[in-house]
Amino acid sequence: MPLDPPIQRIIDLLADHRSADPPPGTLAERRRLANATMRLAFTGRPDDVTATDHRIPVAGGEITVRILRPAGLPAAAPAFYFIHGGGWFQGDLDTAEVELGPITAQVACAVALVDYRLAPEHPYPTPLEDCVAGYAWLHAHHAELGLDPSRIAVGGCSAGGNLAALLCLVARDRQLPMPVAQLLDVPGVDLTRMEPSAGPEAIADLGGLTPEACNEFFDLYLPEGVDPRDPRVSPLFEPDLSGLPPAVITIAEHDPLRDQGERYLTRLHQAGVPAAAFRVLAHLHGGWVIPGTVTHALVGDLRAASVRRALDGTLAP
């Protein structure tokens, strides 16, 4: 199936731009360009949303957690804790708002975004531990933040989907408060090296995420000697997935991570975890973040409905 036409036009424009300019050389330049490109898709923060950045201590440093709070929420509001993507080596709080979309205008909840430290300067397990620390901080400070600790869902996109899935496993094993749901957008749940032909046919010709790029991201994230089959690296290899919160997984048709996301759904079902997955046709890895398609609005509506149901207790029977 060909790409959604508006996405194809953007891919073609980006390809023309890349052919005219040399690729960025340093990691800092790659991050700057990638983050700037992502911010082009930002549709704006609603006027009634207040954003506050909080510096919190973590092992070896500090991270920032941004709280987005729409006007009119109750004193103890439900919350959605969202983890940005970017291959574990790029992305920030601003790109997280792009990936998140207009959810603060769709769901009566606060949103917490975590600016975890990035690989390769801070490789595994630092990004995961930062996300766990941010989540634990929300619970420890829920009263002053005006949050209901019994109604916090977690989610993430791509690498953030990996970290969100792992956060649920860590919460279970460390006896932290369990999220009411996990929303995983195009998650990487198997970080073993991919063959060039992995994933949907001819994906490299479409201009999206490739197996080769995935392998580079895995190498940046994982220090030498870390087994990519470690269940706290690749949740697909966790032998016991029982006791986890309900999951909603969104998958793209033309994505090398597509099949592993669908396998994770099967594993969750086998463990008795309520879960659903949606395969978005004619799209690349997370391509619906780009405005201008029917899919952009509908996937945002799906996420909002999933969060709303999770927070009011009606996502799973």
N, C-alpha and C positions, 0 to 999 in steps of 0.2 A: 504494500500500500504506500503511495507517495506521501510526502509530508503535507501537512496543512498548508495551503498556499501562502498565507501571510508569514508563516515561519520560514518557508522556502525562500521568500523574497529577502528576509532578513539574513538568512544564511548566505545567500548569494552576495548581498552587500558586504557582509563581514569578510567573505572570501576575497572580494575585490580589494577591500581595504588592506587585508593582510598581504596580498600579493604586491601592493604598492609600497608598503613600509616594511623594514626589516623587523623580525620578531624581537620582542624585548629580551635583553641579555641576562640581567641579574634577577634574582628571586624577588627583590624589592620592586623592580620594574614590572615584573609579571603580576605581582599582587596589585600594584597601583592600577594597571590597565584592566585587569579582570574586575576589580572592585568598581572602577569607574564605569565599565561597560554594564555591569549589573545595575548600578544606580540609575542608568538611563531608563530602566523599566519601572522606576518608582512612580506610583500613581498619587502619592501624597498622603500625609498623615491628617486625619480628620481634625478640624479646628477644636473640637471639644476634648481632645486627648492630651493629657499632661504626661510628659516624659521626664523621668528623673533617673540619673545615673548614680549608682552606688558602688564605691570601691570596697571590696571585701578581701580579707586576707586568705591566702591559700598557701599550701606548702611551697616554700621557695619564692614567694612573691605576692602579688595582688592581681585580681581580675575585676572587671566591671560587669555588673548586672544592671540592665536598663529595664525600668518598670514603665509600661504604657498603661495609663489609667483613664478610661473614658469618664466623662462627667456623669453623675447620677448613679454610680454604683453603690451598693450597700456598704456599711462599715466593714463587714467581713465578706469580701467579694471572692467569687471563684477566680481561678487563674489558669492560664496556659503558659507553660514553660517551654520555650522554643529554642532549638539549637541550630545555628546556621550551617550551611554546607560550604564547600570550597576545597575538597580534597584533603582536609586536615591542615592545609598549609596556607590558605587564603580565606578571605571573607572577614566580616566584622559586624558590628551592631547595625550599621546602616544597610548592609546587604541583607542582613537578617530581616529587616523591615520590608525589603523588597520581596524576599521569598515568602514572607508571612502573608502579604497582601492586606486587603482592607478588613481584616477580621475584627478589629476593634469597633468597626461600624456595623458589624453583623452579629456579634455575640456580646451579651452583657457580662463581660469578664475583663479582668486585668490581664496583661501579657507581660511575661518576664523573658528577656533576651540575655543570653550569657556570652560574654566576649572571652571565650577560652583561649589560652595561649596556643600558638601555632607551631607545627612542625616546619622544618627540621630542627629549628632552635629548641623546640620543646616537643620531642617525639613522644610516642606512646610510653607510659600511660598518662602523661601530663594532661592532654586534652580531655580524656575521660574523667580523670580525677578532678579537674577544674569544673566540669559540668556537674559532677556529683556534689562538689563543694557548694556550687551556686544553688543547687536544688535543696541541699541541707540548710543553707542560709535562709532561703525563703521560709522554710518551716520554722526555723529558730526565731525569725523576726516577723512572723505572720501578723502579730497583733499591731506592731507599729507600722507595718506596711498596709494594713487594712485588708488582709487576705484570709480566706477560709481554708485552713490546712487540710480539711477533709475533702476539698473539691479542687484539686490541682491535677491537671492533665499535662503530659509531656509530648513533645513532638520534635521532629527535625527533618531536614532535607538533605539527601545524598550522604556525605560524611556525617552531617548532623543526624540523619536517620540512623546511621550506625551507632552514634553516641547515645541517641535517645533509647534505642533498643537495649544497649548495654547498661544504661542508667537503670532501667527497670530490673535487670538481672542483679546489678550491684545493690539496689534498694532491697530486693528480696533477700539476698545473701547476708547483707549487713543489718538487716532488720530496721531499715529506714522506713518512713511512711511510704506506702505504695501509691504511685499515681493512679488516678481513676481510669486512665486510658493512655495508650501510646499511639501517636499518629506518625506514621513513617512514610515520607515521600521519597520515592526512588532510592531506598536505602541500600548501602553497601553492607551486606551481612556475611560475605565470604571474601576475605582479603588474600586468598591464595592467588598466585600469579595466573594471568589469563593467557591463553593462546591467541595469536593474532586473529584467528577466525572465530573467537568466542563471541557469543551473542548473536543477535539477528543478522541475517545475511547482508553483506555489502554495507554494513553500518559505517565503515570508514569513508564511503563515498557520499554520505549524507551530510557531513560536516558537524556531527555531534560528538559526544564523548566516545572515545575508542578504547579497546582493550589495552593498547599501548599506553595511553594516558593513565588509565587505571593503574597499570603496573608502576608507572612513575610515581603516582601519588602514594601507593602502598610503600614504595621504597623510601620516600621522604618521611613517611609517618612511622615506620617500624624500624627500630634500631637493629643492627646486626645481631643475630642470635635469637631474636624473638620469633617464635613459631606463629606463622599466620593462621594456623588452625587452633591457636589458643582460644578458648571460648570467650575470653574477655577482649579479644581482638575481632574475632569473627563469630557473632552469636549463632550463626547457622550450625556451628559445631558444639554448641552447648548441649550436653547429653540430656539435661532435665530442664525443660521449658515450662514446667507446671508452676502454678501460682502466680503467673504474670497477669497484668491487667489486660482488658480487651484491646485489640489492635485493629487499626485501619491502615492498610498499605496501599499506596498509589504508585502505579508502575507505568512506564512509558513503553510503547511498542518497539521503538528503535533505540534501544538502550542495552549496552552490554551487561548491565546489572539486572535486566528484566527477569531472567529465569531464576536467579538466586532469590529475588524478592518473592517470587511465586513459590519457590521451595520453602521459604521461611513460613509462608502462610500454611502450607501443608504440615510443617513441623509444629506450629502452634496448635493447629487443629488436633493433631495426634496427641498433644499434651493436654487437651481439654480446655484450651484458652479460646474464648470467643474472639473471632477475627474475621475480617472481610478484606478483600483486595479488589482493586479496580484497575484494569489495564486500559490506558488511554491510547487509542489508536492514532496513527499518523503524526506522532510527536516524538521528539528526541528527549533525552534525559532532562527532565524538569522543564521542558520547553514551554509549558503553559504559564510560566512566570512572565512571559512576554505579552503585554497587552495587545489587543487587536484581533483576538480570535474568540470564537464562541467558547472554546475550551478554557481559555483564561478565566472567564467568569464562572463557568460551571464547576471547574475544579476548586476554585475558591469557595463556591457555595457548598461543595461537598465537604471541604475541610471545616467550614463554619458549622455545618449541620452536625458533623462528627463531634466537634468540640462542644457544641451546645448540648447534644444528647449525653456526652460523657459527663459534663458538669451537672446536668440535672438528673443523672442516674438512669437514663432511658436508652443508652447505647446498646446494652446487652440485656437480655431477659433476666 
